[in-house]
Every structure is written in structure tokens, then in C-alpha cells.
Amino acid sequence: MNNNDNCDQDITDVLYEYIASFDREIYANEIHREESLIQQATNMQTAFSFVSAAVFMLAAIIMDHRGELSLKIFPVVLIIISLFLLFSLLCATLAQMRFKRKAFPEASAFQNFVEKNYKQFESKAQRAKYMADTYSILHKSLSDTNEVRVSWIQRSMRFFIGAIIMCVIGFFA
């Protein structure tokens, strides 16, 4: 092997190590995004709890001091608000689900794979390429599940805002 081949191999090794490192960072960012989305869904559940408690406490006070307020519209508004809040809770709960996604191979399966295909892991570049490919697959799978979480959180927020709007409408009605 001549000096030029060594230089090319060194460049290839460095490039694939860089790619693998970059893919690892992208995957770590997606993991952080997943944790943030789950926390946001938890916050939506907390908001549901507080608003539900406030609505039902306020409902009891309104019932006691309703004066000329008709009892026909009040239960309807309360039911609509409750439905919006329940749908918000349901969507926030669904956003927290642990979805099936791609994962790293088991240690023993990886060891067996490398032992059977050792020619594919002889150089640093080949090993780094394998890691980059693995992170690419994992990132795509995690990104797809995070998009599903985002969708559920957006629905939860819409229902929550709907409940707040109904509270305001009910208050003025």
C-alpha cells in the first residue's frame, strides 16, 4: 500500500467518524425533543386538572347564586366544557404513549453480527459508517413517533382552548 492510499484511508476514516458523530448528536437532539414533548403532554394534563377543578367549583357557586339564570342552558354549557376538557385530557394522554420504534440491536445480536461479518468492520471508516447508518435509522423512527406526539399535543391544545372559549361564552351567556 502506498502513501497516497494511506492518506485516502485516513481521510475516509475521519469523514465517517465525523458523520457518525454528527448523526449521534442529531439522535440525541431527537431524544431531547421526545422528552420535551412528553413533558408538554404532562403539563397539558396538569392544566386539565386545574381548569376542571375551577370549572366545577365555579359551577357550584353559580348554581347557588344563579338568580334569574335559566337552568336549561347552564347544564348544556357545563357538558360542552367538560367534553372539551375530557378530549383535551385524552389527547394529552395519547401523546405520552410509548410508541413502537426502532432501537439499537441487542448486545449479543450485535456481537454475533460483527463476528459473522467481520470483513465489514475492519477499518475505522467501515465501523463509523455502520454507526452512522444505525443512527440514521433510529433517528427516522424516533422523529416519526415524535411527529405523532406533536399531533396529539396540538389536538389537546385545541380542545383545551375550545374549553376556555366555552367558559368565556358560558360566562357571558
C-alpha positions, 0 to 999 in steps of 0.5 A: 500500500502506498502513501497516497492510499494511506492518506485516502484511508485516513481521510475516509476514516475521519469523514465517517467518524465525523458523520457518525458523530454528527448523526449521534448528536442529531439522535440525541437532539431527537431524544431531547425533543421526545422528552420535551414533548412528553413533558408538554403532554404532562403539563397539558394534563396538569392544566386539565386538572386545574381548569376542571377543578375551577370549572366545577367549583365555579359551577357550584357557586353559580348554581347557588347564586344563579338568580334569574339564570335559566337552568336549561342552558347552564347544564348544556354549557357545563357538558360542552366544557367538560367534553372539551376538557375530557378530549383535551385530557385524552389527547394529552394522554395519547401523546405520552404513549410509548410508541413502537420504534426502532432501537439499537440491536441487542448486545449479543445480536450485535456481537454475533453480527460483527463476528459473522461479518467481520470483513465489514468492520475492519477499518475505522471508516467501515465501523463509523459508517455502520454507526452512522447508518444505525443512527440514521435509522433510529433517528427516522423512527424516533422523529416519526413517533415524535411527529405523532406526539406533536399531533396529539399535543396540538389536538389537546391544545385545541380542545383545551382552548375550545374549553376556555372559549366555552367558559368565556361564552358560558360566562357571558351567556 
